[in-house]
Amino acid sequence: MINKAAIYHRAGLEYRYAAADGKVYIRLKTACGDVKRVILHHGLRYDRNNPAIVEELEMDRVLSDGISDWFEVSYYPKDPKIYYYFHIESEDESVYYLESGFTNSVTDNLNLRFYFPYIMESEMLRVPEWSRGAVVYEIFPDRFERAEGFGRAIENIVVDEWGQRPKGGYHYFGGNLEGIRQRIPYLKELGVEVLYLTPIFKAPSVHRYDIIDYYDIDPLLGTKDDLKALIKDLHKEGIRIVMDAVFNHCSHLFFAFQDLLKNQEKSRFKDWFHVKHYPVVHRENTYHTFADVAWNMPKLNTSNPEVIAYFSEVGRYWIREYDIDGWRLDVANEVDSNFWRQFRIAVKGQNPEALIVGEVWTESFRWLQGDMFDSVMHYPFMNPVREFAAYKRISAVKMDEWLNQVASLYTHECRDALWTNLDSHDIDRFLNAANGDTDALMLGSFLLLTFPGAPMLYYGTELGMEGANDPDCRRCMEWERANDDNKVFTHFKKLISIRKQHEALRKGNFRTWRKPNDGVYAFLRQTENDTLIAVLNTNDYEMTFEVSIPSALRQAQSFVDLYASARVERYDDSLTITLPAKTGAVVTGA
């Protein structure tokens, strides 16, 4: 019997939506292995001439996490008003599933079926096309590169010798904007397409998440002219720039909070903050802050219309005046949702192709429905990869099931734009998590650069840099590692090059192609015009194994590993692949 309690569909969210090109995607979740076949029946809701016409489409089993299977189908509707329902078959049962529930026969009452009332163009899920699958590179500006003669010395701030171990939020090394500009050739060589800078605004700390002035550059980093020069040269090389800002909180030196401290209840900015009681006293528990105890970072009242208007103009200003390509938004899940809706209207009104990325560490679909963010920092991808490759606490099978579950969370276009990562400025570096195991980093980065999303590299990870939790993960860039003798660096460059040349890796569908029961894992990445099989041997020894050939590649005369570490031979409808230990292959037809 079909496990009906496990069957789920909702006429909205990631289960039914229209993409930017007008194609409708419909998903159904079932118990793992329980259902043999699902047929989607669909028709036009107001077809007066042919009301009895119902078309059928077979749905594909696209994802499975060991508990649930996801079936999916997509098509271009003939009209923006459609209805649909499911015909579900197991080995011993056949039922129909409608919005009204399960039935053995379907009535003519359309109101009992699922339907799309009207496919609104404004509700089609869109992300900037350039962001789908783009390679993102995160820089912590004080630690990337120091160009002498740029940036301005500030009284009582000591700049330490480059390369010393960082000690905290007020330990400076003098990295600056001009230093980044001078290293653009390195970014180009690596294959970077989007540069993400952690905050560069005027602030009292080295991390600058405690912003004093949202309209000025921190003088230690340089000037607005330095920023213009950096952006101009980045754009000349085809590299976009996303800047970081925090609107959840500010510095205690921010003008509005200073006015509150001075004028208390009479301050015109008193409603910009969350005051517990008066008098408001700095460093005392009289106001809400970031993380409850960060007294130098008072929490902003982001439901206040004046606060929304002020920071929406900040969002417009840097796009309008400096031509930045988007925003990464700190602590995004602690900010009022209406703030983000208004911020999006402001930013997209200035540049419809600007990217908006929220820092949310968990499942984030509520922010990714077209009215707030285009993307988030996709830590749910990082977790299974770290658990398997770095910590070695789960099997390859469990990792695959976890990655399938992660892939089910979002629509296709959103999934392509998610900033997948192995590490960042907020956590220990991947190599530290792996106890210095370079092979683990190679495996993890292979997954990062072949999985759906926009892979975000934290500066230096591509060189094999180490670093424990903050502040150690924010070490100075170790430029001496950037050479062709560094196998990690060569590995990253090669995979990024493959990724940039193949549409399937940038925005292709994802499907597990070979379960890693013996430690060999393969998944399919596919678009209409491009098909690749990503293969990973997670074992400590060479493996020879078989992989079935996808139908799109059946006509290929020969096959090749683009990464060039595997031997690939064809036998009928399968490939025999020999892959060295702890390495990957990207296989396609030649």
Summary of the structure (lengths in Angstrom):
residues: 590
radius of gyration: 26.0
end to end distance: 45.3
largest distance: 81.7
contacts: 1986
relative contact order: 0.09
helix: 30%
strand: 27%
